[in-house]
Each structure stands twice: as C-alpha cells, then as structure tokens.
Amino acid sequence: MGSISKSFSLLVIVLLVVSSLIMVKPAFAQTPTPTPIPIPTPSVPEFTIQPVGPPTLVNTTYSLDQNTGQIVAQIGYTNEYSAVNITIKNQPYNSASGFLYLHYNIRIKDHNEADNWTDLYNADEENYPTQSTDSDYTTISIPIPTIPAGTQTDIQVEAMIGYYETHFNGNPSPQTQISTLVGETSGWSDMQTVTIPANTPLSTTPAPSSSTSTLTPTPTAKSSLLLITTVALVVIAFLLAIIIFLVLYMRKRRIAFSQTKHTLF
C-alpha cells in the first residue's frame, strides 16, 4: 500500500513539472517587439541662391569630320560664373540614433516651363547631401551647365530625415538592387529663380585645313620671319648708303687731285 502511494505521489510530481515546463516555454519563446524610433518631420527649408565664380573658360577645339574630311571647330566660350551656391539655414536636428540623418534634395526647371521639374539627387545613388554639423548653414554648389547659362532657372529645396533602405527591384531577371529613403519629408520650399547670363563665344579663328602642309608657318613663325626680313633690309640699306658715300668721297678726292696736278704743271 505504501509503495502504491509513493508511486502515485511521484507521478503527480512528474505531471506538475511537465505542466510547468509547457507553460514556461512559450513565455521565453516570445520575442519582444522593438519600439520603432520616432522619425521627426523636418521643417520646410529656408535658403538663398547666389551665382559665384571663378569665371568659366572653355577653349575652342578642332576635330576632323570623317565624312567630309574637313576640320570642324567647336567654338569655345567664357562666362563670368561657374556655379550657383544654394545656402540653406540649418535646422535644430542632430542624429541621435546613429543612422537617421537630415538630407536635402534640390529640383530645378526652366522658368518658362509650367511643371517640368528635374531632381538633382536620388536615393538609388544614395547621394542626397546631408546637413552640415560645423556651421549654421549648409552650402550646396550646383555647377554650370547643370544650371543652364542664358536662361532663368527655378529652384526648390526639400528637407528629409531618414535612412537608406536597399532591396531588389522585383524583376525576375535581371535582379538589381535599388535604394529608397525611408523617413519623413518637409515638402518642397517656395520657388526661387536665378538668372545666369549667356555664354560669350570666343573670337573665331580660321580652322586649319586638312590639306595644309605641316610646314606652314604658324602666326608666331610668320612674325619672326617678317622681323628678320625687316632687319635685313635695314642692314642692306645701311651698307648701300656707306658704299655710295665712299664712291662719292673717292670721286671728289680724285677730282681735287686732278685739279691740283693741273695747277702744278
């Protein structure tokens, strides 16, 4: 009888232990859901635009047209500007999470076009400019001819806080990775317009002929030849003057000698 009681007690203990393990295991198997990092919405950027130097100089170049055999000139030009600086007032934001950054995007269009904007940056290349940390302003320089010369260009700026996320494009073949920016945007700023003067073409010079001999003197060589010829003519004229002077002098001496001889005799 005591043996049966002990066996029953042992069975009860085993059942309790197994039940407790079944109840505890799911509790440890659950993974707590991480709390997402809140991404703040940036303010609409405040910015100014300013054309800057140094002046642009593109020299005239020449190339051979394979169809006609003629030398074709690509006329160079100058412009008093080389870029447009976009100076953006920084916003009170610091990257606390280590991977969230404040980025900027810029878009432009011809002032005479209704709504044909072109973004200068994109997430796929992960090249959005980030807000500077060592100044109260972030300056982004857009070179000419990205901002075309001889036109009026409209400019808008957008602020973005987020991170790059890379994924496949979804096509079965070929599969390529693309990037998107995950976060919050401010929306586009008010439009500002910049005017870049037209390029000034360089003075045209005759293009060298494809049939011209390589021995044809260059303008510098022609100038040197002209100088040498002028000097030679001057020297020759000087020598001729000396010879004429000597001839006249000897003739005069001969006449004087003849007169003296005639007087003596």
Secondary structure, DSSP 8 states (H G I E B T S, - for coil): -HHHHHHHHHHHHHHHHHHHHHHHHHHHH-----------------EEEEEE-S-EEE--EEEE-TTT--EEEE--EEES-SEEEEEEE--S----SSS-EEEEEEEEEETTSSS--EES--GGGT---B--SSSSEEEEEEETTTS-TTEEEEEEEEEEEEEEEEEE---SSS--EEEEEEEEEEEE---EEEEE---EE--------TTS-TTS--HHHHHHHHHHHHHHHHHHHHHHHHHHHHHHHHHHHHHHHHHHHHHH-
